[in-house]
Every structure is written in structure tokens, then in C-alpha cells.
Amino acid sequence: MKKLLLMGTMLTWGAAAVAQDQGGAEQCLPSALPVIEQTDVSTVERNADGNSAVIQLDVAASLPNGGAPTFAFSAGNGTIANEGGHATWNVAGAGPFTANVQVSSPNGCKSYALFTYHMEQTASE
């Protein structure tokens, strides 16, 4: 008999202060970067055999000078679709799985967050 063990939804984020070159003319100052204020990851659904899951990713971000940031999610595994700072991510297999979000300002400055999701199976005796 196999027993499913979900190794918790884990979130790690880094490189949130990476400045992007704006056509070689100038770089974004740290004070101009979008601020990623909060990130959440949760399991919405997991099939009975534990081989696939639907995951919700949520990102709250702001711009230093006001306005609305834009969000672009990408994933190395599965499929991901977003509306604003909310994404639905479908994965299959044991993982671990990673997804990224790029938060952009109208002037081209970008910040990033990385999500890691673990879903493992263990055999029970």
C-alpha cells in the first residue's frame, strides 16, 4: 500500500532586487524596483493517486511611485495561467516543481520571486 506524503507547499523567493537594463541607457535604481510584499502558495486540488495537483500562487506587489505592477508567471513543469497576481498551476509527477513570477513597472524595472512545490510519495509497510 502506498501512502501519499505532501512535503508541504514550500516557498522560497530570491533575486527580488534584480535590476534590469533599460536598453543600455540606464539601470533601475533599487528605489524604483517593484516591491514584492507577499507571496502565497496553496494546494487547490490533488488527484487520488497523488500524481497531479492544481496549485494556487498569489503575489501582492506595489510600485514605489504608485500605479499597478504587471505580473508574468512561468513554470518549468506543468501549465500555468494567471490573471494579475493570481495564478493557477497544474503539475504532474513527483516534483519538486518550480515556478517564477516577474513583477514589472511601466518604466521596465523588474523584480522576481521563485516558488518551489514538493509532492512526494512514500511506501508504507
C-alpha positions, 0 to 999 in steps of 0.5 A: 500500500502506498501512502501519499506524503505532501512535503508541504507547499514550500516557498522560497523567493530570491533575486527580488532586487534584480535590476534590469537594463533599460536598453543600455541607457540606464539601470533601475535604481533599487528605489524604483524596483517593484516591491514584492510584499507577499507571496502565497502558495496553496494546494487547490486540488490533488488527484487520488493517486497523488500524481497531479495537483492544481496549485494556487500562487498569489503575489501582492506587489506595489510600485514605489511611485504608485500605479499597478505592477504587471505580473508574468508567471512561468513554470518549468513543469506543468501549465500555468495561467494567471490573471494579475497576481493570481495564478493557477498551476497544474503539475504532474509527477513527483516534483519538486516543481518550480515556478517564477513570477516577474513583477514589472513597472511601466518604466521596465524595472523588474523584480522576481520571486521563485516558488518551489512545490514538493509532492512526494510519495512514500511506501508504507509497510 
